[in-house]
């Protein structure tokens, strides 16, 4: 594969396609925490971008080193994503249902939850390593960085939109966010 406009365009499209799950989870996070500060938004988008870059590189390495083992693991990817997102979404849904109208304190997205979300939404990007396997290492890294940049931008948009509607939806936002995460998990599993 050579450096050309098509390489950059394909990497950009991969980034958009891979970022859709992360966008939805960012939207749910914004709904759940409408008073989120810009610094935390950047951290959340950065975590999603990091995992969206890491997974294709990991897939590329698997293709070039241990393809046989990765093919066995690939069948588990939908199950892992489903379980992680059902767990997080179910937890968010239950917290939203348990919250009374008088409560104003909403649970915040912690680092543990954020890391699980990052893995769950990017685990399908491992298979992108197969599509970039004809790239050299440097091209694979550049492609992953483009994917990360696109993911960061898309996740920031999701957080901003979620925050805006989270303020309007009040206590129902956590319920909606949980439902969104569960739907994403089911979509990944059945796709």
N, C-alpha and C positions, 0 to 999 in steps of 0.2 A: 504494500500500500504506500502511496506517495502523498506528500503534503499538497493539498489543493483545496479549493473552495468547498468541494463536496465533503471532504473529511470534516471540516468545521461545521457545515450544515447538518451532517448526520449526527455529530456530537451534540449539537444544539437540540435537534429533534429527540435524541435519546434522553437528554436532560429534561425536556418538557414531559415526555412520556413517563419517565421514572419518577418525576416530582409530583405527580398527581396524588398519590397516596399521602405523601408528606404534606401537600397542600391541604388535604382534607383534615389531617390530624392537626395541622397548624390552625386551621379554622376552628376545630373543636377546642384547642387550647385557648385560643383568643376568646371564644364564647364563654369558656369556663372562668377566665380571669380577665375581665374587661379593664381592670386598672393596671394591667401589666406595663412595666416601664420599658422604654426603648432598648435599654441594655439587655434586659432579659429576652426581649424579642430577638435581638441579634444573636444571643447565645442559643436560643431554640432553633432559629433558622440555620445557625452555624453547625449545630449538632446534626441536623438533618442533612445538610450539605456534606459534612464530613463523611457520614455513613454512605451517602449516595456516591461519593467518590471512592471510598474504601472498598465497597463491595465489587464494583467492576474490576478494580485492580486485583482484588483477591481472586475473582473468577478468572482473570487473565493468567495469574500465577498458577492457578489450579490446572488450567488447560495446558500450560507449558511444563508442568511438573508432575502433577498427580491426577490426571484426567479420570482414571478408572475410579478413584475414591470419590471424586466430586460427582460423578454420574450417579453413584449410589445415594449421596447426600441430597442431590437435586430433587429427588422424589419427596423428600421431607420438607422442602421449602414451604409449600402451601400450608402444611400442617403447623409448622412453627409459627408462621405469620398469623394464621387463624387463632391459635391458642394465645399468643401474646396480645393480639388486639381484642379478643374476647375478654381476656382478663382485665386489661386496662379499661376498655369500654364498659364492661359490666361494673367495675369498681366506680367509675365516674357516674354511671347511671344510678347505681344504688345510693351514692352520696347525694345526688340531685333529688332523689325521691325522699330520702331521709331528712333532708333539710326542711325546716319549717319556714313559714313565711316571715317570721320575726327575725330569723338569722340573717345577718348581713355578711358574715365572714365566710368566704368561699375557700375551698382547698386550693392550694397553689400547685403548679406543676413542679415537682421536685426533680432533682438530678437523676434519681433512680428511674422514675417514670419516663423521663425524657430519653434516657439511654435505651430503655426497652422500646419506646416508640421509634427511635432512630433505627434500631435493628429491625423491628417488625416491618417498617415501611420501606426499608432498603434491601431486605434479604432477597427479594426477587431480582435485584440488580446484579446478583452473583452471576446469573446466566448471561448478562451482557458481556462478561469475559469471553464467552464463546464467540460473540459477534465481533469482538475486537481482537480476537486471537491472531489475526493476520497482521496486526500492527506490531511494530517494534515496541520495546518497553517505553521509550520516550513518547511515542505517539499515544500509547495507552494511557500514560500519565496525563498528557495534555488533554485527551478526551475526557478523562475522569475529572480534571479540573474545570473543564467547560460544563460538565454535568453538575458539578458542585456549585458553580456560579449561578447556573439557571435555577437549581433547587433553592439556593439561598433567596433569590429574588422572588420566586413563586411562593415560598414559605412566608416571607415577610408580608406579601400581599394577603395570604390566608390569615395571618395573625391580625393584620389591620382590619380586614373585613370581619373576622370573628369578634374582635374587641368592640367594633361599632355595633354589631347586632347583639353581642353579649350584654351590653349596657341596657338595651331595649328589652331583652327577653328576661332579665333579672334571674330569678331562681330556676327557670326552665332551661337555661343555657346548659347546665351540666347534664341534664337529661338528654337534650339534643346532641351535645357533644359525645356522650356515651353511645347513643344510637348510631351516630356517624361512624365511630370507631368499630362498632360491631358489624356494620354494613361493609366497611372496607375489608375487615377480616374475612367475611363471607365471600366478598367479591374476589379477593386474592385466591381463596381456597377453590372456588368453583370456576375460575377463569382458566 
